[in-house]
């Protein structure tokens, strides 16, 4: 795994998680305007928020790539349309989370859309793909909701 990451990094195909240096001293909030994020103003992201956004983008990108592959090989039109709808929702969240990182001039993780082949060979049953799709969908709803308790971002509108 380390070898793969170093090769991708050398070719410019790997984006590391944002690096937050260790501080020599503790910096406390001195002004009330840091809390303006709760009242509609803007403030910088804190470290835990950056980690949550980065992790959520990676989770959504992985799930979206899997669902794109599933949608190519699904036999039923109903299954295909459900998978395409899940892909749209995933891409919406990736765009939302990426925008928050870009606003703070932080790197955005790459998606795996380019790694998907054009294969349409029937590989998995529709029932199995639906099981995994609903599992990914439930996980993608639960992860941001669970992490909301660890963040102070108020401006997200899911």
RODO-2510 file (C-alpha; in nm, 4 decimals, decimal comma):
residues 158
     n   res          X          Y          Z
     1     x     0,0000     0,0000     0,0000
     2     x     0,2840     0,2375     0,0816
     3     x     0,4508     0,1577    -0,2496
     4     x     0,1313     0,2337    -0,4422
     5     x     0,0839     0,5641    -0,2598
     6     x     0,4429     0,6704    -0,3270
     7     x     0,4117     0,5851    -0,6984
     8     x     0,0829     0,7775    -0,7287
     9     x     0,2358     1,0680    -0,5372
    10     x     0,5382     1,0808    -0,7706
    11     x     0,3072     1,0889    -1,0746
    12     x     0,0797     1,3546    -0,9265
    13     x    -0,2188     1,1192    -0,8998
    14     x    -0,2419     1,1133    -0,5217
    15     x    -0,3617     1,3957    -0,3039
    16     x    -0,2553     1,3723     0,0568
    17     x    -0,4826     1,4660     0,3393
    18     x    -0,4310     1,8286     0,4431
    19     x    -0,1322     1,8595     0,6725
    20     x    -0,1828     2,0487     0,9945
    21     x     0,1457     2,1239     1,1731
    22     x     0,1883     2,0845     1,5469
    23     x     0,1778     2,4233     1,7130
    24     x     0,4382     2,5355     1,9626
    25     x     0,1838     2,7189     2,1718
    26     x    -0,1885     2,7093     2,2300
    27     x    -0,3888     2,9818     2,0599
    28     x    -0,7193     3,0655     2,2248
    29     x    -1,0131     3,2426     2,0633
    30     x    -0,9880     3,6067     2,1657
    31     x    -1,2715     3,7663     1,9719
    32     x    -1,6359     3,6825     1,9381
    33     x    -1,6163     3,6975     1,5577
    34     x    -1,4763     3,3407     1,5512
    35     x    -1,8259     3,2279     1,6446
    36     x    -1,9843     3,4266     1,3604
    37     x    -2,0169     3,0994     1,1710
    38     x    -2,3190     3,0337     1,3874
    39     x    -2,4753     3,3653     1,2910
    40     x    -2,4114     3,3517     0,9181
    41     x    -2,0592     3,4968     0,8963
    42     x    -1,7472     3,3201     0,7710
    43     x    -1,4608     3,1850     0,9754
    44     x    -1,1679     2,9538     0,9047
    45     x    -1,2139     2,5782     0,9318
    46     x    -1,0681     2,4099     1,2369
    47     x    -0,8597     2,0926     1,2152
    48     x    -1,1365     1,8478     1,3034
    49     x    -1,3631     1,9986     1,0374
    50     x    -1,0925     1,9621     0,7727
    51     x    -1,0441     1,5965     0,8669
    52     x    -1,4198     1,5303     0,8606
    53     x    -1,4657     1,6960     0,5206
    54     x    -1,1679     1,5136     0,3697
    55     x    -1,2830     1,1771     0,5033
    56     x    -1,6406     1,2310     0,3844
    57     x    -1,5222     1,3166     0,0330
    58     x    -1,3153     0,9978     0,0201
    59     x    -1,6054     0,7844     0,1430
    60     x    -1,8482     0,9393    -0,1063
    61     x    -1,5993     0,9095    -0,3942
    62     x    -1,5411     0,5409    -0,3232
    63     x    -1,9136     0,4675    -0,2980
    64     x    -1,9885     0,6634    -0,6150
    65     x    -1,7213     0,4749    -0,8098
    66     x    -1,8598     0,1389    -0,6950
    67     x    -2,2140     0,2438    -0,7862
    68     x    -2,1057     0,3627    -1,1317
    69     x    -1,9587     0,0174    -1,1937
    70     x    -2,2755    -0,1483    -1,0669
    71     x    -2,4966     0,0699    -1,2867
    72     x    -2,3063    -0,0432    -1,5954
    73     x    -2,3794    -0,4109    -1,5367
    74     x    -2,7277    -0,4032    -1,3799
    75     x    -2,9850    -0,6079    -1,5699
    76     x    -3,3017    -0,4370    -1,4462
    77     x    -3,3908    -0,0831    -1,5547
    78     x    -3,5306    -0,0130    -1,2065
    79     x    -3,2013    -0,1113    -1,0451
    80     x    -3,0082     0,1012    -1,2941
    81     x    -3,2249     0,4065    -1,2295
    82     x    -3,1893     0,3634    -0,8511
    83     x    -2,8118     0,3355    -0,8830
    84     x    -2,7966     0,6438    -1,1054
    85     x    -2,9980     0,8386    -0,8496
    86     x    -2,7581     0,7293    -0,5735
    87     x    -2,4660     0,8415    -0,7916
    88     x    -2,6246     1,1858    -0,8348
    89     x    -2,6691     1,2219    -0,4592
    90     x    -2,3096     1,1143    -0,3970
    91     x    -2,1738     1,3628    -0,6497
    92     x    -2,3824     1,6389    -0,4918
    93     x    -2,2238     1,5731    -0,1527
    94     x    -1,8745     1,5497    -0,3028
    95     x    -1,9261     1,8913    -0,4641
    96     x    -2,0621     2,0401    -0,1404
    97     x    -1,7769     1,9120     0,0760
    98     x    -1,5135     1,9969    -0,1878
    99     x    -1,6392     2,3544    -0,2082
   100     x    -1,5888     2,3963     0,1673
   101     x    -1,2281     2,2793     0,1376
   102     x    -1,1634     2,4980    -0,1683
   103     x    -1,2957     2,8048     0,0159
   104     x    -1,0141     2,7510     0,2671
   105     x    -0,7535     2,6845    -0,0063
   106     x    -0,7136     2,3221     0,0986
   107     x    -0,6533     2,0255    -0,1343
   108     x    -0,9515     1,8188    -0,2416
   109     x    -0,9135     1,4396    -0,2727
   110     x    -0,9398     1,2900    -0,6197
   111     x    -1,2296     1,0706    -0,7195
   112     x    -1,1945     0,7252    -0,8760
   113     x    -1,4231     0,7909    -1,1727
   114     x    -1,1313     0,7673    -1,4157
   115     x    -1,0421     0,4171    -1,2926
   116     x    -1,3783     0,2676    -1,3913
   117     x    -1,3719     0,0470    -1,6989
   118     x    -1,6441     0,0385    -1,9623
   119     x    -1,7228    -0,3263    -1,8966
   120     x    -2,0876    -0,4296    -1,9232
   121     x    -2,0337    -0,7988    -1,8507
   122     x    -2,2919    -0,9294    -1,6055
   123     x    -2,0824    -0,9809    -1,2922
   124     x    -2,3121    -0,9577    -0,9902
   125     x    -2,6801    -1,0236    -0,9399
   126     x    -2,9105    -0,7228    -0,9192
   127     x    -3,0084    -0,8345    -0,5711
   128     x    -2,6475    -0,8254    -0,4491
   129     x    -2,5843    -0,4877    -0,6109
   130     x    -2,8999    -0,3446    -0,4523
   131     x    -2,7875    -0,4764    -0,1145
   132     x    -2,4515    -0,3014    -0,1456
   133     x    -2,6069     0,0136    -0,2923
   134     x    -2,8512     0,0511    -0,0048
   135     x    -2,5700    -0,0263     0,2393
   136     x    -2,3493     0,2458     0,0840
   137     x    -2,6434     0,4841     0,0794
   138     x    -2,7272     0,4219     0,4458
   139     x    -2,3605     0,4523     0,5420
   140     x    -2,3242     0,7773     0,3491
   141     x    -2,6234     0,9220     0,5316
   142     x    -2,5068     0,8009     0,8711
   143     x    -2,1422     0,9094     0,8548
   144     x    -2,1984     1,2851     0,8094
   145     x    -2,4801     1,2785     1,0614
   146     x    -2,2651     1,1052     1,3194
   147     x    -1,9766     1,3424     1,2656
   148     x    -2,1935     1,6518     1,3039
   149     x    -2,1478     1,6237     1,6785
   150     x    -1,7729     1,6708     1,6333
   151     x    -1,7904     1,9782     1,4138
   152     x    -1,8871     2,3392     1,4545
   153     x    -1,9803     2,3980     1,0894
   154     x    -2,3278     2,5397     1,0902
   155     x    -2,3542     2,6432     0,7258
   156     x    -2,4043     2,2931     0,5812
   157     x    -2,7479     2,2380     0,4391
   158     x    -2,7917     1,8697     0,3671
***
